[in-house]
Amino acid sequence: MTNTQHEENLLVVVAVEEYARRHGMPAHEVLKLFLAFDITNSIRQCYETLHTQDMYECVSFAEDILKRKNV
């Protein structure tokens, strides 16, 4: 695993944990949700931008994806 892949994975973990905290959900359920709607991949694809933002923006990014998919 490259350093960038490691950093992308860390960003996904932090996004899952923060989303879970905000929405009062267990982290494992959020991970299932993120995987089902390909949010983990979307976060990795947008890593270059998202890692420069605060965590609020990363979680908002995930929330926007779910809203567009009517979840």
C-alpha positions as CSV (number, residue, x, y, z in Angstrom):
1,M,0.0,0.0,0.0
2,T,1.3,3.4,-0.9
3,N,1.4,6.3,1.5
4,T,-1.3,8.0,-0.5
5,Q,-3.6,5.0,-0.3
6,H,-2.9,4.9,3.4
7,E,-3.9,8.5,3.7
8,E,-7.0,8.0,1.6
9,N,-8.1,5.1,3.9
10,L,-7.5,7.3,7.0
11,L,-9.7,10.0,5.5
12,V,-12.5,7.4,4.9
13,V,-12.2,6.2,8.5
14,V,-12.4,9.7,9.9
15,A,-15.4,10.5,7.7
16,V,-17.2,7.3,8.8
17,E,-16.5,8.1,12.5
18,E,-17.7,11.7,12.2
19,Y,-20.8,10.8,10.1
20,A,-21.6,8.2,12.8
21,R,-21.2,10.8,15.6
22,R,-23.3,13.4,13.8
23,H,-26.1,11.0,13.0
24,G,-26.1,8.9,16.1
25,M,-25.3,5.7,14.3
26,P,-22.9,2.9,15.0
27,A,-19.7,3.3,12.8
28,H,-20.1,-0.2,11.4
29,E,-23.6,0.8,10.1
30,V,-22.2,3.9,8.5
31,L,-19.4,1.9,6.8
32,K,-22.1,-0.4,5.4
33,L,-24.0,2.6,4.1
34,F,-20.9,4.2,2.6
35,L,-19.9,1.0,0.9
36,A,-23.5,0.4,-0.4
37,F,-23.5,3.8,-2.1
38,D,-19.8,3.8,-3.1
39,I,-19.1,6.8,-0.9
40,T,-15.8,5.3,0.3
41,N,-14.6,5.2,-3.3
42,S,-15.9,8.8,-3.9
43,I,-13.9,10.0,-0.9
44,R,-10.8,8.3,-2.2
45,Q,-11.3,9.8,-5.7
46,C,-11.7,13.3,-4.2
47,Y,-8.9,12.9,-1.7
48,E,-6.7,15.6,-3.2
49,T,-9.4,18.2,-2.5
50,L,-11.0,16.7,0.6
51,H,-7.8,16.3,2.6
52,T,-7.3,20.0,2.4
53,Q,-10.7,20.8,4.0
54,D,-11.9,20.3,7.5
55,M,-13.8,17.2,8.4
56,Y,-17.1,19.1,8.2
57,E,-16.6,19.3,4.4
58,C,-15.8,15.6,4.0
59,V,-18.9,14.6,5.9
60,S,-21.0,17.1,4.0
61,F,-19.7,15.6,0.8
62,A,-20.9,12.2,1.9
63,E,-24.3,13.6,3.0
64,D,-24.7,15.3,-0.4
65,I,-24.1,12.0,-2.2
66,L,-26.7,10.3,0.0
67,K,-29.2,13.1,-0.6
68,R,-28.8,12.8,-4.4
69,K,-29.4,9.1,-4.1
70,N,-32.5,9.8,-2.0
71,V,-31.2,7.9,1.1
